[in-house]
Amino acid sequence: MNRVPAPRSLLVLLAFLAAGCLPDGQSRGGVQVGQEAPGFQAQTLEGEEVTLADYRGAPVLLNIWATWCPPCRVEIPELQKLHESHGPLGLRVVGVSIDAAGAQGDVVEFAASLGVGYEILLDVPGRSLPTFAFHGVPGTLLVDADGIIRWKHLGPVTAQDPALVAALEEIFPGA
């Protein structure tokens, strides 16, 4: 006989699931702050293959997003602010779209409509989410010039996020 869980059982189950969440978008498994960033490959809007290792020597704020994601639309102007404030210091802001194959035109139009001035890559095979242990978008990582993850966040980013500001201050002291 199939039983429908009692409301109390359902609440206990939800509490266990919620207990698995960690602050600041961290996950128990996968990529963690302090570890070397894993290998990752995507395409430029012109179709060239690039890897995260290609950015070695410069810190990278890597943001994984999609045109169909409302929180992504909200955070893109914040990422643009970070590009404008920290780009001259050497920070590379890189947006990685996980939109479906064939949506390149939509990605370009979407980014232009929001005034994106930073680099956009395409992750058509959808490798970025499992590679960086994100369970949704947006997801953002700050990787230092040596390829070490200094900050990781699941959810929309603001330029004033205290943890991100602290991580950027470690990379750019006095900025």
Buried (B, 14 or more C-beta within 10 A) or exposed (E): EEEEEEEEEEEEEEEEEEEEEEEBBBBEEBBEBEEEBBEBBBBEBEEEEBEBEEBBEEBBBBBBBBBBBEBBBEBBEBBBBBBEBBBEEEBBBBBBBBBEEEBBEBBBEBBEEBEBEBBBBBBBEEBBBEBBBBEEBBBBBBBBBEBBBBBBBBBBBBBEBEBBBEBBEEBBEEE
